[in-house]
Amino acid sequence: VKRGRIVSENVAALVEGRDPKLKAEAVVMSAHMDHLGIGEAINGDKIYNGAMDNASGVATMLETARAFATSGTRPRRSILFVALGGEEEGLIGSDYLTRHPVVGNGKVVADVNLDMPILLYDFQDVVAFGAEHSTLGPIVADAAAKIGVSLSPDPMPSENLFVRSDHYSFVKAGVPSIFLVTGFKNGGEKAFRAFLKSNYHQVGDDVSQPFDWNAGAKFARINYLIAREIANRDEAPRWYEGNSYGDRYAKGAPRAPKPAAR
């Protein structure tokens, strides 16, 4: 065991809500800004840039923030946009943020986390890991449908991705959360698996990859719609009745009826 002290930053900005009561509640949009830094050289290159993991997520978060700042209409709830440090080292920045809130009374009602959306193709669906656990699922489905994108179930349940990014720090704080990525339709699975094989956590994760900038813009639009819908609803997102994460981490919080199985 090695022990040491390091310093990492979370960078946050707030769009304050317009509703006198609801503005005390915050919707968080998060994306980690760290990657692996300088590492073992591969073909003479030792800079692990992290263009997809997770500059693509940070860029999406920033464009969503820009859209809110220029929309002319503030949402009812406040929205906290945060670039998190230390995700690759164990969700450190998000864990700190959930224990040291920076917004008013610290009441966070939802987290939409963006981590490594694969922006290499014209995606036709999105996957929201955790959508089945709370009322965030229908919100995502409705928002995506507005621009012709569907919500697909977790295509890799064996990977247990719901516990493997920054949103899970919010889950452990009792907050309904999702981890949103592009889906497997229209060549998505091929693009995802090729990225994992060739560039994930490697020096090849840089901007030489064939980014589809239109797909990036579409992904940002979906996130804007999701965040605005959460922020404007009368009722904050709720865990479903009998959900194991809600029962473990949000004891006593109000629940929503679990939807009937399809």
Beta strands, then each sheet from edge to edge (+ up, - down):
strand 1: 11-15
strand 2: 25-32
strand 3: 37-42
strand 4: 45-48
strand 5: 78-84
strand 6: 107-114
strand 7: 125-129
strand 8: 150-152
strand 9: 177-182
strand 10: 239-240
strand 11: 255-256
sheet 1: 1+ 5- 2- 6- 9- 7+ 8+
sheet 2: 3+ 4-
sheet 3: 10+ 11+
end
